[in-house]
Amino acid sequence: MLRLQPGTGWIFWGIFCTLNKKMTPGTYTQIYLQFVFAVKFREGVIQSKYQKEVYSFMAGLINSMGHKSYAVNGMPDHVHIFMSFNPKHSPSETIKEIKRASSNFINEKKWFPGKFQWQGGYGCFSYSKSQIDNVVKYVLNQKEHHRKVTFREEYLDFLDKFEVDFDKRYLFEFFDGDKTQ
C-alpha cells in the first residue's frame, strides 16, 4: 500500500515521480491517447537509421512531462504516439512541446540539409484501458501496416472510425498520388 504525506505530490504512473505541485484531492484520471502527426511536406526524412533515437527522445520527453509513453513509432514521414495522458497539460500543449523539442533535437543532429519541421496539426484519438495492448501492437507494427495501407488511408480511417468531423481542406498534405485530395 502506498501512503502519501499531505502535500508531497507523489503520483504513481508505474514508476514513482514527484511533482512540485500539490495534488488536488479527489482528482483521478485514466486517459489513453494516440497522437498522429506528419513531417512537413510529408518528406520521408526520418529514416530507419534515425528512428530509434528520435522515438526514444520523444518517449523520454513524454515521460518527463508527467505522461506515460506506451509506444512511439512511425514511418519516415509520420509518427504515432500512444500514451497514458496526464491532464496537467492539454493535448494541444503536449503535442506542441513534443513537436518543438523533437524538431530542435533533429535539427541539432544535422542529419538533413535544411531545416526539419513537422506539419501543422495532429490527430488525437482516445482509447479505453482494455484496448492498450492492441493499440501498442498497432503502433509498433507500422512498417508492416503501411505495406498495405497508405498514410492517407490510415488517417482517414481513424477519422471515420472515431466519427471525427473534418474538412478535407485542413487535412495533412498527402503526396501519395491519391486523387481524392
N, C-alpha and C positions, 0 to 999 in steps of 0.2 A: 504494500500500500504506500502511495506517495503522500507525504504530509507536507503541506505548504505553510510557511510562516507568512502571516499577513503582510502584504506589500512587497514580497520578494520578487514577484513577477516570473516565477518558474512556469514553463509550459512543457508538456510532453508531446513531441512530434515523432516518436520512435527513437529520438535521442533527446537529451536534456539540453536546453539552451536558456540563457537569461535574456530578458528584455529590460530596458531601462525604464519601462513604464509599468505602472501598477495594472494588474488585471482587473477588468470590470467584473464584479461579482455577477454570477448568473448568466454570463455570455459564453455560449458554447456553439461551435460550428463544425460542420463536416461538409466541405465543399471540394469537389474534384473537377478540375477544368482542363480541357485540352485547348491549347492555342496553336494556330496555324498562321504562318506568315511567310512572305516571299522575298527573295533577293531583288533589289532594284533592277528593272528591265528584264527580270527573270533570267539573268545571266547565270549559267551553271558554274560558278566560281568556287563553291565550297566543295572542292574535290575530295575524294576518299582520303588522300594523304593529310588533309587538314581537319576532317570531320571530327575525329575523336577529340582533338584538342579544343575545337570550338564548342562541341557539345558538352565536354567536361567543364569548360569555363562557364557555360550557361547554367549547368546543373549546380555548380558551386555558388553562382550568383543568386539563383532561385532560393537555395537553402539559406544563404546569408540574409535574404530579405524576410525570413521567417516563414517561408512556404516550405513544402517538402517536394523535391523533384522525384518523380517516379520514372520518367523516361524522357529523354531528349534525343531526337534522331531526325533524319530527313534525307533529302536528296541535294544534289549540287545547287538547286535553285529554290528550295523552300525547306522550312523546318517545322516539326511538330514538337510540342512540349506538353507533357501530361504531368500535372502536379496536384497535390493537396494544397488548397488555397487558403491563406490566412487573410481574413478581411481587413486587417490593419491597413492594407493598401487596396486601392481599387484595381480591377482588371486593366484598365487603361494606363494607370500609373505603373503597374507591374510590367506590362509589355513595353511601354515606353523606355523604362530603365533597362530591360533586357536588350532591346534593340540598340539603345545608346551605348551601353557598356560593351556589348559584343562587337558593334561596329568599330569602336575605339580599339578593342583587343585585336581584331582582324587587321585594321589599318596599321597598328603598331608593329605587327609581324611582317608587314610589307610583302605579303605573299603575291600580290597582284599589282600590275601597273595601274595607276589611277587610284581613285578613292572608292572603297567598298561602302555600299549603303543597302539598307532594307527598303522595300516598298512601303509606302504609307498604308495604314490599315492592317487588320488582322481578323481572323475568325476565332471565336471563343465558344466552346461547347461544353455543357455540363453533364456530369455522369453521376450515377449512384455508386455506393461502395461495392455493390455486387458486380459491377462492371469493370472494376480496376484491372483484374488480370487480363481480360480481353482487350482493353484499351492499351495496356502496356505492350502486349504482344503485337497489336496493330502498329503502334508507333515504332517498335523495334524492328518490324518486318517491312519497312518502307521500300527497300530495294526490290524485294520480291513483289510487293503490291504494285509498284509502278512499272513492272514488266507488262502488266495487263491493262492498267488504267492511267490516263494522263492526269496531271495535276488539276487541270480544268475539270475533268470528270469527277475526280475525287472531291474537290472543293464544292462543286455544285451539288453533289450527292450529300455532303454534310449539311449544306443549307436546306436541301429538301427534307432530309430525314429529321432534322431538328426544327422544321417548319419556320425557318427564318425568312421573313420578308426581305427582299433585296431588290436593288435597281441594278441592272446589268451595266449601266454606265459607271458604276462605282465598284466593280469587282477588281481583282488584281489584273495586271497587264498579263494576258495569256498570249504566248507566242508559239503555240504548239500546232498551228495550222488548222485549228478548228474554225470552221466558217460561221459558227453561231455567235461569234464575238460581238 
